[in-house]
Amino acid sequence: MKLLVVGDSYMPVEVFRRAFERLGDDHDFDYFQLDMRQTDIGDSDSERRISEFAGSPRQISERLSDHDALVVHGGAVTDAVLDAAPGLRLVCCARGGPVNIDVEAATERGIPVATTPGKNAEAVADLTIAFLVILARGVMRAAGFLSGGGRVGESTFEGAEWFGHDLGGHLLGLIGYGQVGRRVALRALAMGMAVASFDPFVAPAAMAADGVRPVSFGELLAEARFVSLHARQPATGPDLFGEPEFARMRAGSFFVNTARETLVDEEALFAALSSGHLAGAALDVLRPRAAGEVNPLLGLASVVATPHIGGATFETLDRGATMVAEEIERFAAGSALVNVINPAVLIR
C-alpha cells in the first residue's frame, strides 16, 4: 500500500513514524508536515461540513496522487482532497471524532474512515480526578496564598486556614458514561467515592456492573456533590448546562468540564459561582474570546482553568498512532476494521 501520512503541530509526523515501524517495509509511506500558517479554505458544502482542522485542504490535495490510504490527525479532508487520489481506499484519522473529515463525502465514494476512539480517555480521566482533588481541597486558594507572598512553616497549625474535603464518601455525578466517563468512575470508586451517572445511550446494567448507580439527569443534579461533564456535543439544541441546570445542582457543589466548551452557558456558570450557589468549577475548555478580551470566569478564585490539556500527553499521541497502525495492518490483510465511523461502506 502507498500511504500519505500528514502531521500537524499537535501530532507531528514523527509520532506516526515511530508507530508505523511495526509495519516494516511492506508499505510505501510519504510523510508530510502541515504548514499551520496556511489556513485558507473555501465555502463549498464539503468545506462547511468540517471543523477543528489544521492547515488547509489544498496542502493535502496537492500531495495526494496514486495513494491507497490517507492518514491525518487534524488535517482537513474535503471532497476535493478525496478526489485528488482516485484510487484512495482508506482514510485514517487519529482522533475519536473526525470532525475535520467530510465523512459524508467519503461515504459517497465508498471510502471507510477509521478513527481512534478512546485514545485520550486515560489522560482526560486523570485530569478529571486531579480537578476533583484540587476543587475539594481548595488547592488553588492555598497555592495563591504562597504565590502572593504568604509565609509558610511558621506554625504546626497553619493548615487550619485551608480546610477542604476528602473525596471519599461524596457522590460524583457523571454526565456521560463513555470512554472517559467510565474510566473516571473506576478511579473515583477506588478513592472511596460513590458514583452515579446519567447516559441515555448506555444500558443501566452496564453501569451497575461497575458499581455505578444509573440515575436520571434531574436526580444527578440534585444529589451529586461533584458533577463532571463527559458528553459529546449534540448536533442541535441549547446548551446542556445553563441557568436552570446550575440552579438544580446542590448548593455548595462543584462542576467539572473536560468535554466541550459549547455544552456550557458560561454566563450562567459565572452567575452560579458568583452567587455562591456553586462552590467551584474546574474547566479544561472555554469558549474563545475576541483578542484582548478576558473570560470573566478566569477572575474568580473558585475557578480552576487549563487550556484544553485533557488529552495532551505523549502517551495519548503514541496510543492514537498505534491504533491507526493496527487498522492499516488489518486493512492490508483483508481483515475486518475495528473503528470505522461509516461501516456501511464495508458491506457494499
N, C-alpha and C positions, 0 to 999 in steps of 0.2 A: 504494500500500500504506500501511496505517496501522501504525506500529510503536511499541511501548513499549520504551524503552531505559533499563535500570536500572544505575546506577553504584554503586560501593561505595568504601570507604576506600582500597583498593589501586588500583582502576581507576575514577576518577571519571567522571562523565558528560561532562566537558569533553574527555576523551580521545576518547570516541566522537564527540562533536560535531565535533571537528576532522577526523576521518577521514571522517565522513559528508557533509562539504561536497561531496565529489566526486559525491554522488548528486543534487545540485541540488534543485530544487523538485518533483521527481516523486513524492515521498513525504511523508507526514504523520508527523512524529516527536513523540512525547511523552517527554520526558526526566525521569527521577526518580532522586534520590539516596537510597539506603537509609539509614535511621537504624540505625547499627551497635549501638546500645544495646538495640534490640528483638531479642531472640533467642528468643522463645517459639516452641516447636514441639511438636506432639503426638506420639502414639505409634502412628500408623497404619502399615500396611505400607509405604506410599509414603514416609512421613516417615523410616522406618527405613532406607530404601534410599539416602538421600542423606547426604553428609558434607562436611566442609570448606566449609560455606556461610556466607554473610554475611547478617545481618539475619534476618528471619522470612518464611516463605511468605505470611503474611497481608498483609504490606506490598505484595506484588506483586499478589496476587489482588484486593485492593481497588481496584487501579488498572487492571486489565485489563477490557475490555468487548468492544468491536467491533474489536479489533486483529487484524491479519493475521499479525503476527510479534512475537516477544518476543526481546529482546537482553539478555543478562546477562553478567557476569563471574563473580561469586561468589554471586549471588542464588539463593535456594532455590526450586527449581521442582519442585513435587509434583503429584500428580494433581488436587488441589483447585485449584492455580494454573492448570493446563491447562484445567480445566473452567470457569474463570471467563471464558474467551473462547471460546465455541462455534465461532467461525469461524477460530480460530488455525490457521495453515498452516505455520509455520516457527518453530523456536527456534534461536537462535544463542548459543553460549557461547564467550567469548573466553578459553578455556583449552584445553590439549591433552587433558586428561582431564576430562570433565564430571561429576565426582563429586557436584556439587551439584544435578544434574538427575536426576529419575527417568526414565531413558531407557526403561525398560520401559513405564511409563505413556504416554510419548509415542508409542512404537511401537504400543501397543494402539489409540491414537487416530489412527494414520496420519500423525503429525507428524514430519517429519525434524528431526534435531538436528545442526546444523553446528557444528564445533569449529575450533580454530586450532592444529593440531599443529606443533610446532617453533617457535612464536613466540618462545620464550625460549632456544632452543638456542644461539644465538650468545653470549648473556650467560652462560649456565651453562658453556659451553666455555671462555670467557675466564677465569672464576673458577677453573675446574679447573686450568688452566695456571698461574694465579697461585699456587694452592695448591701445585702441584708445585715451583715455584721457591722458595717460602717454606720448604717442608719440606727441600728439597735443600740450601739454603744456610743453614739454621738462622737465618732472619731474625728470628723471634720471640725467640730467645735473645739475639741480638746487640742487638736493639732494647731488650729488657728490661734489658740492662746499662746502657744510657744512661738509660732512664727511672728506673732505680734509683739514679742519681747517679754512674755511671761517667763518667770523663773521656775526652775524645776530642781527637785532634790533637796528642798529646804525643810520638808516635813514628811514624816511617815504617813501622814493622814491627808496629803494634798489631793488624793484621788476622790475625796469626799465631794469635791467640786464638780465631778464629772460622772456622776452615776448614770448608768444606762440600763439596758435589759439583756438578759440571756435570750438566745433564740429558742432553746429547748422549752417546751411547754406551751409555746404560742402557735397559733394557727396561721399557716401560709396558704393563701388562696391563689391558685394558678389559673389565669385566663388563657387556655390553650394547653393541650397535653400531647404535643407532637414531639419531635426530636429533642428540642431544648427543654420543653416543659417537663417531660418525663425524667430527664437527667437532673434537673433542678429538684424535682420531687425526691428522687432517691438520695441525693446529697442532704437535703433538708431532713428527711426521715432519719438518716444516720446521725444527725446532730440533735435528735430528740424533738423535732418539731412535729406537730400534726399537720397534715396536708390535705386540702380539698381542692377540687378542680372542676371548672366548667369548660366543656368542649363538646358541642353537639355532634361532632364528627368522630368521636372516639367512644367505643362501647363502654358503658359503666363497669361492666365486669372486668375489662382490661385495667381500668384504674384501680378497682377494688383488689385485683390480684397483686398490685404493687403496694397495697396498704394505703391507697389514696381514696378519700371519700368523694364520690361524684355528687355534685350539688348543682342547683340552678344558679343562674347569674345573680339573681337577687339575693339568694342565701349567701353566696360567697361574699358579696359586698358588705352585707350586714354583719357577718360573723368574723371575717379574717382580720387579724392584726396587721398582717402584711399582705398586700395584693401585688402580684407580679404578672406582667403582661407578656404573653408569648404567642400572640395570634398573628396571622398574616393579614395584610390589608385587603378588605373586601373590594370587589370591583366597583361597587356603588354604595351610596348610603352615607349617613352622617358619621362623625367621629364616634368611635366605640366608647370613649370616655369623654364626657362633657359635664356640664354643671349638675345634671340630675344624678349621674353615676357617682361623682365625687360626694354629693350630698348624702347618698345612701351608704357610703362607707362609714365604718365605725369612727367615732370621734377619737382622735389621737392615734389613728392608724398610719401606716406607711405605704407609699406607692412606688413601684419599680417598673421602669420600661426599658427593656433591652431589645424590643421588637422593631416597631416602626413609629417614627415621629408623627406620621399622618393619622395615627389611631387616636391621638390625644388632642383635645382642645386646650392649648397651653394657657389661654386667658382664664379658663375655668380652673385649671390646676393652680395657677398663680393665686386666684381668689381663695381657693380652699386652703392653701398653705398660709397665706397672709392672715386669714381669719383665725388660724389656729385649729381649724377643724381637722386638718391633716397635720401630723407631727413632722413629716418629712417626705422627701421624694429623692429617688436616685434615677438618673436619666442618662442612658448612653446615646440617645438620639434626640435631636432638637430640630425644630423647623428652621430652614435657612432664613437669614435676615439680610436686609439691604446693607451695603458696605457702610461701616461706621455705626450701625445700629446694634445695640447690646440687648440681648434677650433678658427681660426683667427677671426671669427665673434665676439667672446666674447671680443676681444681687441678694438672694435670700440665703441666710445662714443655714436654713433647713434643707437646702438642696445640694446634692452631690451630682455633678455632671461630668461626663467624659465625651470626647469627640469620636463617637462611633468606633470604639476599640473592641467591641464584643468578640468579633472573630479574628482580630488582628494578632494571631500567634503564628510562629513559624511552623508549629505542628499542624495548624489548620491548612496552611498552604500545601505542605507536603501530603497531607491526607487527601486534599482535593485533587492534586496532580496524580496521586497513586490511584484514586478511584477512576480517573479518566484513562490512565494506562490500562487498568483492568478491563474497562469497557472496550478499548481498542483491541486488546487480546481476544476478548470474546467475539467481537465483530469479525476479526480476521480469521478466526477459527470456525466461523459459521454457527457459533453458539448463541443462545438467547441473551439479549441485552437485559440488564437489571434495572437501570434507572432511566427509562425513556419517557419523556413527558408527552409524547404524541404516539402512543403504542399502536394506534390504528394503522399507521403506515406499514407496520411489520406483518400485517395479515392480508395485505392486498394481493 
